[in-house]
């Protein structure tokens, strides 16, 4: 069963803004959240959920991922938008949760930082940050 599809960051923001039940789930790791930053949904009265797809530092699959997602998003009908650094882990997360019966799982395809530019820097050419969407860094 295929996941609902890929969204560009601006499309993800629009869905989060327009659909009250839509939930953004950041599947990166704790160090990424702490040192790179996180999406800031305060302007639309929401908060992202933080559920790692892989466990740092081993980067093994998170054995409790599905249970953690179910706790933050119990409805199988609500839109779930998964985001990671560049869209690979979040796609896997969207596929996995779709296979578990969640009907509207989306991948934020460019991720939070996007792909590397010619200088091998992220966050400049695509992704949540490059799209100018709100984010914070502690």
C-alpha positions as CSV (number, residue, x, y, z in Angstrom):
1,X,0.0,0.0,0.0
2,X,1.5,3.3,-1.1
3,X,1.8,6.3,1.2
4,X,-0.3,9.4,0.3
5,X,2.6,11.1,-1.5
6,X,5.3,13.7,-1.4
7,X,4.8,17.4,-0.5
8,X,7.2,20.2,-0.9
9,X,7.7,22.2,2.3
10,X,5.3,25.0,1.2
11,X,2.6,22.5,0.4
12,X,3.2,20.8,3.8
13,X,2.9,24.2,5.6
14,X,-0.4,24.9,3.7
15,X,-1.8,21.5,4.7
16,X,-0.8,22.1,8.3
17,X,-2.4,25.5,8.3
18,X,-5.6,24.5,6.6
19,X,-6.3,21.1,8.1
20,X,-6.8,21.2,11.9
21,X,-6.0,17.5,12.4
22,X,-2.8,17.6,10.3
23,X,0.3,16.7,12.4
24,X,4.0,17.3,11.5
25,X,6.2,14.5,12.8
26,X,10.0,15.2,12.7
27,X,11.7,11.8,12.5
28,X,15.3,13.1,12.8
29,X,17.5,12.4,15.8
30,X,18.0,14.3,19.0
31,X,21.3,15.8,17.9
32,X,19.7,17.1,14.7
33,X,16.9,18.7,16.6
34,X,19.3,20.3,19.0
35,X,22.1,21.5,16.7
36,X,20.3,22.0,13.3
37,X,16.9,23.4,14.5
38,X,13.3,22.3,14.2
39,X,10.2,23.5,12.4
40,X,8.3,26.2,14.4
41,X,4.5,25.9,14.0
42,X,3.6,28.5,16.7
43,X,2.2,30.9,14.0
44,X,-0.5,28.3,13.2
45,X,-1.1,27.2,16.8
46,X,0.5,23.8,16.5
47,X,3.7,22.0,17.6
48,X,5.7,19.4,15.7
49,X,6.0,15.9,17.2
50,X,9.5,14.5,17.6
51,X,9.8,10.8,17.0
52,X,13.2,9.4,15.8
53,X,13.0,6.9,12.9
54,X,16.5,5.8,13.9
55,X,18.2,5.8,17.3
56,X,21.3,7.9,17.7
57,X,24.2,7.1,17.8
58,X,23.8,3.6,16.4
59,X,21.3,4.7,13.8
60,X,19.4,1.4,14.2
61,X,15.7,1.4,13.5
62,X,13.7,2.8,16.4
63,X,11.8,-0.3,17.7
64,X,9.1,1.8,19.3
65,X,8.6,4.2,16.4
66,X,5.1,3.1,15.6
67,X,3.9,3.1,19.2
68,X,5.4,6.6,19.7
69,X,3.6,7.9,16.6
70,X,0.3,6.3,17.7
71,X,0.7,8.2,21.0
72,X,1.1,11.6,19.3
73,X,-1.4,10.9,16.4
74,X,-4.0,8.3,17.5
75,X,-6.3,8.8,14.5
76,X,-5.6,6.7,11.5
77,X,-7.6,9.3,9.4
78,X,-5.6,12.4,10.3
79,X,-3.0,13.7,7.9
80,X,0.5,12.8,9.1
81,X,3.4,14.8,7.5
82,X,6.8,13.2,8.1
83,X,9.9,15.3,7.8
84,X,13.6,14.4,8.2
85,X,16.8,16.1,6.9
86,X,16.3,15.5,3.1
87,X,13.3,13.3,2.7
88,X,14.7,9.7,2.8
89,X,13.9,8.7,6.4
90,X,10.6,10.5,6.3
91,X,9.5,8.6,3.2
92,X,10.3,5.3,5.0
93,X,8.3,6.5,8.0
94,X,5.3,7.4,5.8
95,X,5.5,4.0,4.1
96,X,5.7,2.2,7.5
97,X,2.8,4.0,9.1
98,X,0.7,3.6,5.9
99,X,1.3,-0.2,6.1
100,X,0.0,0.0,9.7
101,X,-3.3,1.5,8.6
102,X,-2.7,5.2,8.7
103,X,-4.5,6.4,5.6
104,X,-2.9,9.9,5.0
105,X,0.8,9.7,5.5
106,X,2.9,12.2,3.6
107,X,6.6,12.7,3.1
108,X,8.0,16.3,3.1
109,X,10.2,15.4,0.2
110,X,12.9,18.0,0.5
111,X,13.1,17.6,4.3
112,X,14.2,20.2,6.8
113,X,17.6,21.0,5.3
114,X,17.2,19.8,1.7
115,X,20.0,18.5,-0.5
116,X,23.6,19.6,-0.6
117,X,24.4,22.5,-2.8
118,X,27.6,22.6,-5.0
119,X,29.6,23.7,-1.9
120,X,28.2,20.7,0.0
121,X,26.1,22.9,2.3
122,X,22.5,22.1,3.2
123,X,19.6,24.4,3.8
124,X,20.3,26.7,0.9
125,X,18.7,25.3,-2.2
126,X,15.7,23.4,-1.0
127,X,14.0,22.1,2.1
128,X,12.0,23.7,4.9
129,X,14.8,26.2,5.8
130,X,15.4,27.3,2.2
131,X,11.7,27.8,1.6
132,X,11.8,30.4,4.4
133,X,9.4,28.5,6.6
134,X,9.5,29.2,10.4
135,X,12.1,27.3,12.4
136,X,14.0,27.7,15.6
137,X,17.3,26.5,17.0
138,X,18.0,26.2,20.7
